[in-house]
Amino acid sequence: MDVVRPSRFRHVFGSTRKNSGYEALKPRSRSGEGRLLKVNSKIVAVQWETSGFGALAILPVRDSDLGNKIPAKMPTKVPLIEAYKSLIQDFDLHPFDETLVATADSSTIRFWRVPETGIKEQMTTPTSEIAGTSSRRISTLQFHPTVNHLLNIIAKDGGVHFIDVEKGADVLSVATGHTDTIQSLSWNWAGSQFVTSGKDRAIKLVDPRAKTAVVAQIPQAHESTKGCNVIWLGKRPQLLSNGFAKSGERKVSLWDVRRLDAATPLTTETLATSPALMMSFYDPSTEIVFMAGKGDNSIRYYEIVDDAPFLHYLDQYTSALNQTDLSIFPKKIVDVAGCEVYRFAKLSKDKIEHLMFQVPRKGRDTNVFHEDLFECVVDTVPTIGIPEWTAGKSAEPIVIPVEDLIPADSKSIYEIDPQKQLEKEDRDILRQEAEDNGYGVGPIEGLKKDEETPKKKKKEDVPAIAVVADAVPPEDELVSPRRRKDKKDKSAEPEAVETDLVSPRKKNRDKDKSKKDKEGGEEETPRKKRDKDKSSKDKDKEAVSSPKSARDKDKKDKDKDKEKEKRRRDKDKDKETTDKDKEKKRRRHNEDDEETAEEPKAPSKSSSKRLEKEAASEEAPKPSKPEPKASASNIFAAAAAAAAAKRGGESSTKSKPEEDDGEKSDEEEKEPSAPMREGYLPETFPDGSKFQGYFKENKRNGQGEFSCAPDKSKYIGEWKDNQKHGEGKLILQDGSEWSGKWQNGARDTSASGGGKFVFDDKTSWEGGLSFAGVSEGKFLWPNGDVYVGPLQDGQKHGRGVLNYSDGSKYEGEFKNDLREGKGEYTFANGTKYKGSFKADQFHGDGMFISGDGTRHEGIWTQGKLTRLAGV
């Protein structure tokens, strides 16, 4: 059976915050190598569109939480920082001094001190300036995440240079060995090493303070040089890179830092084909990666886990506006009461929006603080100075204590729900086991441990839980991590393997409850205990005040005990009878199976019912019948027939009454439902058909590939609730293809639907379908002929235009795939015929106009002029 992957963030959703952001902006249309937008908890910085000079607009953060009454619409004239006479190459905000802004053109870095309320007048004089050299052409810049006042500059020569902002002096320079422009740089958790990606398609791991700076590298991470970025995943020894394949598909790969030289990713994800460059953001508190393309209108997010396949798709946020840039707010300003785990500032054409991502929890927006969602919130304070860092020291970022995040009038979820505390202990143990096991890839012998790496105790490798159909996990994986840890420390004999996938804590509670039921008692909860103590005190009081009342009470209690004992005996008797009935049914079922194996028989009504329930729970798509050979005529007829069958099937399904099989057996009533499938999974069907793609709530939802074994066809595209829905491609056995939109399992025949057919003879059709058989589109032949106009039942019919490959052209009426009616034919040499056509020939009244302007008007018969006009 499938094992449902536990996750706190399975249902994270995104939304736009109200009364936040700005409107009527004029951001710069292109950013070059750098960014257009940067934010922190106090200010918003945007590159502004100007007549040629480089400028920044500095605005205060406008958010509903802050209570500031700032107008959303920007005025016509906005005060700007006039940074350079040329365009700004890149800029960044100081991570620890939130009012200090650094800007750069190709050779000069300038620093600007701005007020928290935004600038009120033009700024032309910087606070300080560092002039560059002609050999160090600046590409991008960014501040160090843990070292105070340390700025790293990525130069176009492939080097990375470090500058002390306070002193305005160089600290050190590192040659990365990239042969082309560096496109991204990301630091590890302790700020001791960084990783870069470049247009040379290489990813390099660099220790800037080592004698040999380049520690490891991947020569070719992605196929295309179009755009590649890489980020370090917090405390994990893993990298995530985004790039392009030669075909234009976007690729996402996860790499083990300790095995970069092997150049083999842990996993690779293929996204839809798009020219948009990808941006990636990682949240160490939730271990969620957000990915968005510049120019796209969606943000996809994945959860990083400790076992293969490591990367699990969660969902995507989609809006009507395309993003030109994104920037993240510090975690300390999110709405913790509303279970908000991440917040973006999104820049579109003329607008800034605040996007929040929340976990839908019961008790959200109350006085309950969900502590388990905020276990690693990084503070915006430095951890080390430049002298210590250059001397070789490193320090991890400062994590805000969780108790400092709890609002004054709130209580932690761990106090209210002890189960959450147990789950946290389980996660801590699993995380330690994952670290000991090398995060699913095994320990690395001889690995040099970094200073920030926590010390680890030597343990045995723990196998990861495999998500495989019809597989029962071993006993150790069915037991909670805390019990598994305690079990290792004990020398007692192992318990019997349990095949029911039930929480160990629940099993213990069920055992205790069953034991107490047999003894004639009930499970004593704290509330019952208090009621029992109170009742005991009342009994003592009554015994002292009234002996007669006490005797009556004792008699009453004895009667209650007798009644309780009688109920217990009846219950045991019923249970014994039920067990016997179940055993009989199991034996009868096994006998039926043996007889069926020897001689095939029709299934019984009850077994048919059970098989139908199992099929419904799996919801596997039935393999489609082999499609006929594609042609211009039958593919349109098939669309109309499929629509009619669909309408007939729906009506028959609705009108068919449900069969009543009478009283259901205990076995049917207690039959467990299918486990939930989530994320990217494979699926194999009895006929050999295969599916590989995304599941959500046990159904195929998102991108996926279905290979139908009976007819050798393949569908690649989007799914919704187990049906083809969205953009997709159908490839038939003979090589014919259809690409376009699908609606509830069928080709979309609406006005906005349609697609492209490529037949086995390389003839193609681009356009829509219609139940009436009439469609508008474009037909292309391999010889170069092109027809634009309507088709009826796969044939040219109506008024259209046919351009021939030899340069001639016909524009007019068609009937049954032939020129018939009024039209105009232009020969390749410029000669024209205007008039009537029949059966593809000049026929009827017409005029022939030669290249020199000579006209011949008359009656035409089967392509020949038979009588001149007026004769």
KEFI-832207 format. One record per residue (C-alpha): x, y, z; residue in one letter. Coordinates in steps of 0.1 Angstrom, whole numbers. Layout:
PT      c1      c2      c3   kolke
PT       X       Y       Z       A
...
//
This chain:
PT      c1      c2      c3   kolke
PT       0       0       0       M
PT      11      36      -5       D
PT      25      54      25       V
PT      12      89      30       V
PT      41     113      35       R
PT      37     133      67       P
PT      40     170      62       S
PT      31     202      81       R
PT      31     222      49       F
PT      11     201      25       R
PT     -17     227      22       H
PT       3     259      22       V
PT     -16     285       1       F
PT      -7     320     -12       G
PT     -28     352     -13       S
PT     -25     389     -17       T
PT     -24     411      14       R
PT     -50     438      14       K
PT     -41     475      20       N
PT      -5     468      12       S
PT      20     478     -15       G
PT      19     506     -41       Y
PT       2     515     -74       E
PT      10     537    -103       A
PT      47     530    -102       L
PT      72     535    -130       K
PT      99     508    -125       P
PT     128     504    -149       R
PT     118     480    -177       S
PT     151     461    -178       R
PT     175     453    -150       S
PT     205     438    -168       G
PT     224     414    -145       E
PT     210     429    -113       G
PT     176     432     -96       R
PT     148     457     -98       L
PT     133     454     -63       L
PT     147     449     -28       K
PT     129     452       5       V
PT     135     448      43       N
PT     113     455      73       S
PT     114     493      69       K
PT     120     504      33       I
PT     112     494      -3       V
PT     138     502     -30       A
PT     129     501     -67       V
PT     149     509     -98       Q
PT     130     538    -115       W
PT     125     545    -152       E
PT     143     576    -163       T
PT     156     593    -194       S
PT     190     577    -191       G
PT     205     581    -157       F
PT     204     555    -129       G
PT     179     562    -102       A
PT     163     545     -72       L
PT     129     552     -55       A
PT     130     547     -17       I
PT      96     541      -2       L
PT      85     532      33       P
PT      70     497      37       V
PT      32     501      33       R
PT      15     471      50       D
PT     -18     467      68       S
PT       0     454      99       D
PT      20     486     104       L
PT     -11     508     106       G
PT       6     536      86       N
PT     -17     558      66       K
PT       4     560      34       I
PT     -15     565       1       P
PT     -13     535     -22       A
PT     -11     555     -54       K
PT      22     571     -62       M
PT      23     609     -71       P
PT      33     620    -106       T
PT      67     633     -93       K
PT      86     609     -70       V
PT     118     620     -52       P
PT     147     598     -63       L
PT     183     589     -56       I
PT     201     600     -87       E
PT     229     575     -83       A
PT     248     577    -117       Y
PT     247     594    -150       K
PT     246     559    -165       S
PT     222     531    -156       L
PT     225     512    -123       I
PT     241     478    -127       Q
PT     229     464     -94       D
PT     220     475     -58       F
PT     215     459     -24       D
PT     202     467      11       L
PT     224     462      42       H
PT     210     432      61       P
PT     218     446      95       F
PT     216     483      89       D
PT     182     487      72       E
PT     186     523      61       T
PT     219     518      43       L
PT     217     512       5       V
PT     246     502     -18       A
PT     245     509     -55       T
PT     269     501     -84       A
PT     274     510    -120       D
PT     301     492    -140       S
PT     330     505    -119       S
PT     319     526     -89       T
PT     301     517     -56       I
PT     282     543     -37       R
PT     265     541      -3       F
PT     234     561       6       W
PT     219     567      41       R
PT     181     570      37       V
PT     153     578      63       P
PT     129     550      73       E
PT     100     571      61       T
PT     115     573      26       G
PT     132     602       9       I
PT     113     635       5       K
PT     136     652     -20       E
PT     161     644     -47       Q
PT     194     629     -34       M
PT     226     633     -55       T
PT     253     632     -29       T
PT     262     597     -15       P
PT     274     591      21       T
PT     305     574       8       S
PT     320     561     -24       E
PT     345     534     -36       I
PT     359     539     -70       A
PT     367     508     -90       G
PT     393     500    -116       T
PT     390     492    -153       S
PT     400     456    -147       S
PT     372     450    -122       R
PT     340     456    -141       R
PT     311     451    -117       I
PT     284     426    -126       S
PT     264     422     -93       T
PT     269     430     -56       L
PT     255     416     -23       Q
PT     262     419      14       F
PT     275     389      34       H
PT     247     372      53       P
PT     265     369      87       T
PT     296     392      86       V
PT     289     428      94       N
PT     298     455      68       H
PT     313     429      44       L
PT     302     435       7       L
PT     311     410     -20       N
PT     313     421     -56       I
PT     309     398     -86       I
PT     331     410    -114       A
PT     326     403    -151       K
PT     361     388    -152       D
PT     349     358    -131       G
PT     363     370     -98       G
PT     347     377     -65       V
PT     360     407     -45       H
PT     353     415      -8       F
PT     351     451       5       I
PT     350     466      40       D
PT     321     491      38       V
PT     332     511      69       E
PT     369     515      58       K
PT     362     515      21       G
PT     391     491      16       A
PT     395     457      -2       D
PT     396     427      21       V
PT     405     399      -4       L
PT     398     388     -39       S
PT     391     352     -52       V
PT     394     338     -87       A
PT     366     313     -92       T
PT     378     300    -126       G
PT     346     307    -144       H
PT     353     313    -181       T
PT     321     334    -186       D
PT     299     358    -165       T
PT     289     346    -130       I
PT     251     346    -128       Q
PT     245     338     -91       S
PT     262     334     -57       L
PT     249     319     -25       S
PT     265     314       9       W
PT     263     284      32       N
PT     247     286      66       W
PT     278     297      85       A
PT     291     321      58       G
PT     324     302      53       S
PT     319     290      18       Q
PT     299     300     -12       F
PT     287     285     -45       V
PT     285     302     -79       T
PT     269     294    -113       S
PT     279     310    -146       G
PT     271     312    -182       K
PT     298     286    -188       D
PT     273     262    -173       R
PT     296     254    -144       A
PT     287     254    -107       I
PT     317     259     -83       K
PT     321     255     -46       L
PT     345     281     -33       V
PT     363     286       1       D
PT     375     322      -2       P
PT     399     320      27       R
PT     416     287      16       A
PT     448     285      -4       K
PT     430     266     -31       T
PT     398     285     -34       A
PT     378     262     -57       V
PT     370     232     -35       V
PT     348     213     -60       A
PT     329     219     -92       Q
PT     303     206    -117       I
PT     316     213    -152       P
PT     282     212    -169       Q
PT     252     215    -145       A
PT     226     224    -172       H
PT     227     221    -210       E
PT     220     257    -220       S
PT     239     289    -212       T
PT     207     310    -213       K
PT     203     314    -175       G
PT     214     294    -145       C
PT     212     302    -108       N
PT     220     282     -77       V
PT     212     285     -40       I
PT     225     268      -9       W
PT     197     251      11       L
PT     204     265      46       G
PT     219     240      70       K
PT     216     212      45       R
PT     246     200      25       P
PT     226     205      -6       Q
PT     223     229     -35       L
PT     194     237     -58       L
PT     200     249     -93       S
PT     177     262    -120       N
PT     186     261    -157       G
PT     175     252    -192       F
PT     177     222    -215       A
PT     186     226    -252       K
PT     149     221    -260       S
PT     139     251    -239       G
PT     125     232    -210       E
PT     133     245    -176       R
PT     152     221    -153       K
PT     155     220    -115       V
PT     183     199    -100       S
PT     192     190     -64       L
PT     229     184     -57       W
PT     249     170     -28       D
PT     276     195     -18       V
PT     299     166      -8       R
PT     297     149     -41       R
PT     298     178     -66       L
PT     327     163     -85       D
PT     306     133     -94       A
PT     283     158    -113       A
PT     253     136    -106       T
PT     222     153     -91       P
PT     202     137     -64       L
PT     170     145     -84       T
PT     160     166    -114       T
PT     126     181    -120       E
PT     114     192    -155       T
PT      91     223    -156       L
PT      71     236    -185       A
PT      89     251    -215       T
PT      93     289    -210       S
PT     119     316    -218       P
PT     115     331    -184       A
PT     146     331    -162       L
PT     140     314    -128       M
PT     144     329     -93       M
PT     147     306     -63       S
PT     141     314     -26       F
PT     146     290       3       Y
PT     130     293      38       D
PT     151     274      64       P
PT     123     275      89       S
PT      98     255      68       T
PT     123     240      43       E
PT     102     252      14       I
PT     117     263     -19       V
PT      98     289     -39       F
PT     105     292     -76       M
PT      92     319    -100       A
PT     101     330    -135       G
PT     106     366    -145       K
PT      76     374    -166       G
PT      55     345    -153       D
PT      23     350    -133       N
PT      29     320    -110       S
PT      51     309     -81       I
PT      57     271     -76       R
PT      68     258     -42       Y
PT      83     225     -31       Y
PT      92     210       2       E
PT     127     196       8       I
PT     128     163      27       V
PT     155     140      40       D
PT     148     110      18       D
PT     145     104     -19       A
PT     132     119     -41       P
PT     141     149     -17       F
PT     119     174     -37       L
PT      81     173     -32       H
PT      58     196     -52       Y
PT      33     213     -29       L
PT      13     238     -50       D
PT      16     270     -70       Q
PT       2     305     -65       Y
PT     -12     321     -97       T
PT     -23     357    -102       S
PT     -35     379    -131       A
PT      -3     401    -131       L
PT      31     389    -143       N
PT      60     395    -120       Q
PT      91     413    -132       T
PT     109     408     -98       D
PT     104     394     -63       L
PT     120     402     -30       S
PT     115     385       4       I
PT     106     403      37       F
PT     124     394      69       P
PT     107     366      88       K
PT     103     387     119       K
PT      74     408     103       I
PT      52     379      92       V
PT      18     374     108       D
PT      25     346     133       V
PT     -10     346     146       A
PT     -23     339     111       G
PT       2     311     106       C
PT      20     331      79       E
PT      53     314      71       V
PT      66     335      42       Y
PT      60     370      26       R
PT      71     383      -8       F
PT      71     418     -23       A
PT      60     413     -60       K
PT      68     439     -86       L
PT      47     439    -118       S
PT      44     464    -146       K
PT      32     494    -124       D
PT      24     478     -90       K
PT      39     463     -59       I
PT      19     437     -41       E
PT      26     418      -8       H
PT      21     381     -12       L
PT      17     360      20       M
PT      19     322      23       F
PT       0     306      52       Q
PT      -6     272      67       V
PT     -44     265      72       P
PT     -45     256     109       R
PT     -74     252     132       K
PT     -73     280     158       G
PT     -56     304     133       R
PT     -60     341     141       D
PT     -67     333     178       T
PT     -45     334     209       N
PT     -27     302     199       V
PT       9     304     187       F
PT      18     276     164       H
PT      53     272     175       E
PT      61     242     153       D
PT      59     265     122       L
PT      86     289     134       F
PT     115     267     146       E
PT     143     285     127       C
PT     136     323     124       V
PT     169     341     116       V
PT     174     375     133       D
PT     187     405     114       T
PT     218     410     135       V
PT     255     402     126       P
PT     272     372     142       T
PT     309     381     135       I
PT     331     410     124       G
PT     354     413      94       I
PT     387     408     113       P
PT     375     375     129       E
PT     362     363      96       W
PT     394     370      77       T
PT     413     352     105       A
PT     394     320      96       G
PT     365     321     121       K
PT     329     314     111       S
PT     296     317     130       A
PT     261     306     122       E
PT     233     332     120       P
PT     215     341     152       I
PT     182     323     155       V
PT     154     342     173       I
PT     143     322     204       P
PT     108     309     198       V
PT      96     323     232       E
PT     104     358     219       D
PT      80     353     190       L
PT      50     343     211       I
PT      26     373     214       P
PT      20     385     250       A
PT     -16     372     250       D
PT     -10     339     233       S
PT      -1     304     244       K
PT      22     279     226       S
PT       6     251     207       I
PT      28     227     227       Y
PT      10     237     259       E
PT     -25     233     244       I
PT     -18     202     223       D
PT       9     178     238       P
PT       6     158     206       Q
PT      25     186     187       K
PT      53     183     212       Q
PT      56     146     206       L
PT      57     152     168       E
PT      85     178     173       K
PT     105     152     192       E
PT      99     127     164       D
PT     111     153     139       R
PT     143     161     159       D
PT     151     124     161       I
PT     145     118     124       L
PT     166     149     115       R
PT     195     135     135       Q
PT     191     101     118       E
PT     191     119      84       A
PT     223     138      93       E
PT     239     106     104       D
PT     229      89      72       N
PT     241     117      50       G
PT     206     130      41       Y
PT     197      98      23       G
PT     229      93       4       V
PT     250      76      31       G
PT     278      89      52       P
PT     309     103      35       I
PT     341      88      48       E
PT     370     112      52       G
PT     347     142      49       L
PT     362     174      64       K
PT     337     188      89       K
PT     331     225      88       D
PT     331     245     120       E
PT     294     251     118       E
PT     286     214     114       T
PT     271     200     146       P
PT     288     170     162       K
PT     271     137     154       K
PT     269     105     173       K
PT     277      73     154       K
PT     246      54     147       K
PT     235      26     123       E
PT     220      38      90       D
PT     182      39      91       V
PT     166      29      58       P
PT     143      55      43       A
PT     105      48      40       I
PT      99      38       4       A
PT      67      50     -12       V
PT      59      18     -32       V
PT      25       4     -40       A
PT      15     -28     -22       D
PT      45     -27       1       A
PT      42     -29      39       V
PT      70      -9      56       P
PT      93     -28      81       P
PT      85     -27     118       E
PT     111       0     126       D
PT      94      24     101       E
PT      59      18     117       L
PT      72      28     151       V
PT      75      64     161       S
PT     111      78     162       P
PT     111      82     199       R
PT     100      46     205       R
PT     125      34     179       R
PT     153      53     198       K
PT     142      38     231       D
PT     140       4     216       K
PT     176       6     205       K
PT     187      13     240       D
PT     168     -17     255       K
PT     181     -53     254       S
PT     146     -68     254       A
PT     134     -91     226       E
PT     118     -73     196       P
PT      81     -72     194       E
PT      62     -90     166       A
PT      59     -71     133       V
PT      28     -51     131       E
PT      13     -47      96       T
PT     -12     -19     104       D
PT       1      15      96       L
PT     -10      31     129       V
PT       7      55     151       S
PT      26      37     180       P
PT      12      62     205       R
PT     -24      54     194       K
PT     -16      16     197       K
PT      -5      21     233       N
PT     -36      41     241       R
PT     -58      14     224       D
PT     -41     -13     244       K
PT     -46       5     277       D
PT     -82      12     269       K
PT     -89     -24     259       S
PT     -72     -36     291       K
PT     -94     -13     312       K
PT    -125     -23     294       D
PT    -119     -60     302       K
PT    -114     -50     338       E
PT    -148     -33     337       G
PT    -135       2     339       G
PT    -130      31     315       E
PT     -99      51     306       E
PT     -93      77     333       E
PT     -88     111     318       T
PT     -77     141     339       P
PT    -112     154     338       R
PT    -127     121     349       K
PT    -102     119     377       K
PT    -112     153     390       R
PT    -149     143     388       D
PT    -140     110     406       K
PT    -122     129     434       D
PT    -151     153     438       K
PT    -176     124     439       S
PT    -155     106     465       S
PT    -156     137     487       K
PT    -194     140     483       D
PT    -198     104     493       K
PT    -178     109     525       D
PT    -198     140     533       K
PT    -231     121     527       E
PT    -219      91     548       A
PT    -212     114     578       V
PT    -244     134     575       S
PT    -268     105     567       S
PT    -261      68     574       P
PT    -293      57     557       K
PT    -284      76     526       S
PT    -250      60     526       A
PT    -265      25     527       R
PT    -288      33     499       D
PT    -259      47     479       K
PT    -239      15     485       D
PT    -268      -6     473       K
PT    -272      16     442       K
PT    -235      13     434       D
PT    -236     -25     437       K
PT    -265     -26     413       D
PT    -245      -4     389       K
PT    -215     -28     392       D
PT    -238     -58     384       K
PT    -252     -40     354       E
PT    -218     -30     342       K
PT    -205     -66     345       E
PT    -235     -79     326       K
PT    -228     -54     298       R
PT    -192     -64     297       R
PT    -202    -101     293       R
PT    -226     -93     266       D
PT    -200     -73     248       K
PT    -175    -101     250       D
PT    -201    -125     237       K
PT    -209    -103     208       D
PT    -173     -98     200       K
PT    -167    -136     200       E
PT    -197    -141     177       T
PT    -184    -114     153       T
PT    -149    -129     152       D
PT    -164    -163     143       K
PT    -185    -147     116       D
PT    -155    -130     102       K
PT    -134    -162     102       E
PT    -162    -180      83       K
PT    -163    -152      57       K
PT    -126    -153      53       R
PT    -126    -191      48       R
PT    -155    -189      23       R
PT    -137    -161       5       H
PT    -104    -182       3       N
PT    -124    -212     -10       E
PT    -140    -190     -37       D
PT    -105    -178     -47       D
PT     -92    -214     -50       E
PT    -122    -224     -71       E
PT    -118    -194     -93       T
PT     -81    -202     -99       A
PT     -90    -237    -110       E
PT    -121    -228    -131       E
PT    -130    -192    -140       P
PT    -165    -182    -127       K
PT    -185    -150    -126       A
PT    -178    -130     -95       P
PT    -204    -130     -67       S
PT    -224     -99     -61       K
PT    -206     -91     -28       S
PT    -171     -96     -44       S
PT    -181     -75     -74       S
PT    -192     -47     -50       K
PT    -159     -49     -32       R
PT    -139     -48     -65       L
PT    -159     -18     -76       E
PT    -151       0     -43       K
PT    -114      -8     -47       E
PT    -114       4     -83       A
PT    -132      36     -72       A
PT    -107      42     -44       S
PT     -77      38     -68       E
PT     -94      59     -95       E
PT     -71      46    -121       A
PT     -79      57    -157       P
PT     -91      30    -180       K
PT     -67      25    -210       P
PT     -82      42    -240       S
PT     -91      22    -271       K
PT     -66      24    -299       P
PT     -72      56    -318       E
PT     -76      54    -356       P
PT     -49      67    -379       K
PT     -50     104    -378       A
PT     -62     123    -408       S
PT     -78     157    -414       A
PT    -113     141    -418       S
PT    -115     114    -391       N
PT    -100     135    -363       I
PT    -128     160    -365       F
PT    -154     133    -367       A
PT    -139     116    -337       A
PT    -142     148    -317       A
PT    -180     151    -324       A
PT    -185     114    -317       A
PT    -166     117    -284       A
PT    -187     146    -273       A
PT    -219     128    -281       A
PT    -208      97    -262       A
PT    -198     119    -233       K
PT    -232     135    -232       R
PT    -249     102    -234       G
PT    -227      86    -208       G
PT    -234     114    -183       E
PT    -272     112    -188       S
PT    -272      74    -184       S
PT    -250      76    -153       T
PT    -274     101    -137       K
PT    -305      82    -145       S
PT    -292      48    -134       K
PT    -305      39     -99       P
PT    -280      28     -72       E
PT    -280      -9     -65       E
PT    -288     -19     -29       D
PT    -270     -50     -18       D
PT    -288     -50      15       G
PT    -269     -49      47       E
PT    -232     -46      43       K
PT    -209     -71      60       S
PT    -185     -61      87       D
PT    -156     -67      64       E
PT    -170     -42      38       E
PT    -179     -16      64       E
PT    -144     -17      80       K
PT    -126     -18      47       E
PT     -98       8      49       P
PT     -98      37      24       S
PT     -68      41       0       A
PT     -39      60      15       P
PT     -35      96       2       M
PT      -9     100     -25       R
PT       9     134     -27       E
PT      37     148     -48       G
PT      56     133     -77       Y
PT      50      95     -79       L
PT      49      67    -104       P
PT      18      45    -110       E
PT      15      12    -129       T
PT     -18      -3    -141       F
PT     -27     -40    -146       P
PT     -26     -37    -184       D
PT       9     -24    -184       G
PT       0      13    -188       S
PT      22      37    -167       K
PT      18      71    -152       F
PT      45      93    -137       Q
PT      37     128    -124       G
PT      21     148     -96       Y
PT      -6     136     -72       F
PT     -27     158     -50       K
PT     -53     144     -26       E
PT     -49     110     -41       N
PT     -56     122     -76       K
PT     -34     131    -106       R
PT     -31     168    -105       N
PT      -5     189    -123       G
PT      22     178    -148       Q
PT      23     141    -157       G
PT      31     115    -184       E
PT       7      86    -192       F
PT      18      58    -215       S
PT     -11      36    -227       C
PT       2       0    -233       A
PT     -27     -13    -255       P
PT     -26      13    -282       D
PT      11      25    -276       K
PT      -1      61    -273       S
PT      14      87    -249       K
PT       0     118    -233       Y
PT      23     144    -218       I
PT       8     174    -201       G
PT     -14     187    -173       E
PT     -40     167    -153       W
PT     -68     176    -130       K
PT     -87     152    -108       D
PT     -74     121    -127       N
PT     -84     136    -161       Q
PT     -64     153    -189       K
PT     -70     190    -182       H
PT     -50     220    -195       G
PT     -21     221    -219       E
PT     -10     187    -232       G
PT       3     166    -261       K
PT     -11     133    -274       L
PT      14     111    -294       I
PT      -1      82    -313       L
PT      16      50    -323       Q
PT      20      60    -359       D
PT      38      92    -349       G
PT       8     116    -353       S
PT       6     143    -326       E
PT     -20     166    -312       W
PT     -10     195    -290       S
PT     -34     219    -273       G
PT     -59     223    -245       K
PT     -79     196    -228       W
PT    -111     199    -208       Q
PT    -122     171    -184       N
PT    -104     143    -203       G
PT    -113     154    -238       A
PT     -99     179    -264       R
PT    -111     214    -256       D
PT    -137     223    -283       T
PT    -145     258    -269       S
PT    -136     290    -287       A
PT    -105     294    -266       S
PT     -95     258    -270       G
PT     -81     240    -301       G
PT     -45     230    -308       G
PT     -21     217    -334       K
PT     -24     184    -352       F
PT       7     169    -368       V
PT      -3     138    -389       F
PT      18     109    -399       D
PT      24     123    -434       D
PT      37     156    -417       K
PT       6     175    -427       T
PT      -5     197    -398       S
PT     -35     217    -387       W
PT     -36     246    -363       E
PT     -70     256    -350       G
PT    -100     246    -330       G
PT    -126     219    -331       L
PT    -164     221    -332       S
PT    -192     196    -325       F
PT    -209     209    -357       A
PT    -178     198    -377       G
PT    -169     233    -387       V
PT    -135     248    -375       S
PT    -114     278    -382       E
PT     -76     274    -385       G
PT     -46     269    -407       K
PT     -37     238    -427       F
PT       0     232    -437       L
PT      12     206    -462       W
PT      48     193    -464       P
PT      53     208    -498       N
PT      48     243    -484       G
PT      11     249    -493       D
PT      -8     268    -466       V
PT     -46     271    -462       Y
PT     -62     296    -438       V
PT     -99     294    -433       G
PT    -127     271    -422       P
PT    -128     233    -424       L
PT    -159     211    -424       Q
PT    -155     175    -415       D
PT    -118     178    -423       G
PT    -122     195    -457       Q
PT    -118     231    -469       K
PT    -153     245    -469       H
PT    -164     282    -470       G
PT    -144     313    -477       R
PT    -106     309    -472       G
PT     -71     316    -486       V
PT     -49     290    -501       L
PT     -12     299    -507       N
PT       7     275    -530       Y
PT      44     267    -526       S
PT      51     279    -562       D
PT      39     315    -553       G
PT       4     313    -567       S
PT     -26     321    -545       K
PT     -64     315    -544       Y
PT     -87     336    -523       E
PT    -124     327    -524       G
PT    -150     300    -517       E
PT    -144     263    -512       F
PT    -168     234    -511       K
PT    -159     198    -502       N
PT    -122     206    -503       D
PT    -124     221    -539       L
PT    -124     256    -553       R
PT    -161     263    -560       E
PT    -180     296    -561       G
PT    -167     331    -565       K
PT    -129     336    -561       G
PT     -97     351    -574       E
PT     -67     331    -585       Y
PT     -33     348    -589       T
PT      -6     329    -609       F
PT      31     331    -598       A
PT      38     354    -628       N
PT      12     379    -617       G
PT     -16     369    -641       T
PT     -51     368    -624       K
PT     -84     352    -629       Y
PT    -115     367    -612       K
PT    -148     349    -615       G
PT    -166     317    -609       S
PT    -151     283    -601       F
PT    -165     247    -601       K
PT    -147     215    -592       A
PT    -114     233    -589       D
PT    -116     249    -624       Q
PT    -125     282    -640       F
PT    -162     277    -648       H
PT    -189     304    -655       G
PT    -185     342    -658       D
PT    -149     353    -654       G
PT    -122     377    -663       M
PT     -86     369    -672       F
PT     -61     397    -666       I
PT     -26     391    -681       S
PT       6     406    -668       G
PT       5     435    -693       D
PT     -30     445    -683       G
PT     -48     428    -712       T
PT     -83     416    -701       R
PT    -103     387    -715       H
PT    -139     385    -701       E
PT    -164     359    -710       G
PT    -179     325    -702       I
PT    -155     297    -691       W
PT    -162     260    -692       T
PT    -140     235    -673       Q
PT    -110     259    -673       G
PT    -113     271    -709       K
PT    -127     304    -723       L
PT    -156     293    -746       T
PT    -173     326    -754       R
PT    -161     362    -751       L
PT    -184     388    -735       A
PT    -206     406    -760       G
PT    -203     380    -787       V
//
